[in-house]
Amino acid sequence: MMRTTAIDRRGFVKAAGLGFLATLAPKSLMALERADAVYASGIRAADGSFAVATVTERGEIVDQVKLPARAHGMAFSAASGRTVAFARRPGTYAMIFDPWHKSEPIVISAREDRHFYGHGAFSPDGRLLYASENDFDGNRGMIGIYDASNRFTRIGEFETYGIGPHDMTVSDDGRLLIIANGGIETHPDFGRTKLNLGEMQPSLALIDAATGALIEKHLLPAQWAELSTRHVDLDDKGRIWFACQYEGHRKDLPPLVGHFAKGEELSFIDLPEQTTRRLANYVGAIAVNRSEGIVGITSPKGGASVTLDARTGKVLAETAIPDAAGIAPAKSGFAVSSYDGDFLSTRSDVAWDQHIVRI
């Protein structure tokens, strides 16, 4: 059975309760009333401060929760209603909050010898939070495990069997952790500098969520060793879609999107040359709209979003969006944000960060 990963606007309002709704300005209440979906994304406000904004699919900001520093990826648990904002690499905080302010946010810190990579996911029952992390002295990727029933105390970790894990997700049945090992070595002493571009080993790994044992590891073909696997999402059949960022020569035209399932080899989508060029060798985010059977990708470097048919891989639409950032399923198609403050048809005086999650 497909896991429910989002609630509709009515579910959001019901969960919020009268107390939360009473705190909203009339403009925000009106935005909620006519919304079909609600999302969360990190923002940088006009004064330079950082927050998480809840926003309708029209792009109308409903509420904000302040953050200690810039965020990157987001995670949401439909089981508990909690949302997480992960610090941008090599940040060391993650903030867990409920969008309705029924409880105080919880800020957790990475271990002293770890930093976050900006992504994570909840177990389907909401009891565990998994976070992609870097053991920077050991130069190995890790998944930190946090107990949601005990204020997200860190209770363990698994290896990712690769270097530079970025995005990750959990299978619908909760049995598999799916990790995009970008293959890029970093160390907080050098900020965001990439230290091994000539010796990358990007991979995609499937790990047993109960034991941490490696089930499968897929290295990218040798000719595309500089193709960093960065982001993943699942379709309604459990197929894993992944998106990449190329660290090689800018004139090369590597495959940027692919998919696979447990027990299968990687399959790359043969995008038209003009589409690959438009993406500028950089896919910043990927999302699957399960109900419509489509896959969306964005490229801030190329200033575009592209929609693919999940069955055939055919390009269904290409849209020019300067500084295109986050993407998430909408009632029809996808909601897309930009660093310039655009969220679909609305422009706000904020800079949306790289990722969106539907809540």
Salt bridges, closest charged atoms under 4 A:
GLU60 OE2 - ARG34 NH2 2.23
ASP63 OD2 - HIS101 NE2 2.37
ASP113 OD2 - ARG111 NH2 2.78
ASP113 OD2 - ARG114 NH1 3.03
ASP125 OD2 - ARG127 NE 3.83
GLU133 OE1 - ARG154 NH2 2.64
ASP135 OD1 - ARG114 NH1 3.28
ASP135 OD2 - ARG140 NE 2.70
ASP137 OD1 - HIS187 NE2 3.25
GLU157 OE2 - ARG111 NH1 3.80
GLU157 OE2 - ARG114 NH2 2.76
GLU157 OE1 - ARG154 NH2 2.72
GLU159 OE2 - ARG140 NH1 3.50
ASP167 OD1 - HIS119 ND1 3.25
ASP172 OD1 - ARG3 NH1 3.41
ASP172 OD2 - ARG290 NH1 3.01
ASP189 OD2 - HIS187 ND1 3.68
GLU216 OE1 - HIS218 NE2 2.87
GLU247 OE2 - LYS194 NZ 2.75
GLU264 OE1 - ARG239 NH2 2.97
GLU273 OE2 - ARG277 NH2 2.91
GLU318 OE1 - ARG278 NH1 3.05
ASP342 OD1 - ARG347 NE 2.91
ASP353 OD2 - ARG70 NE 2.86
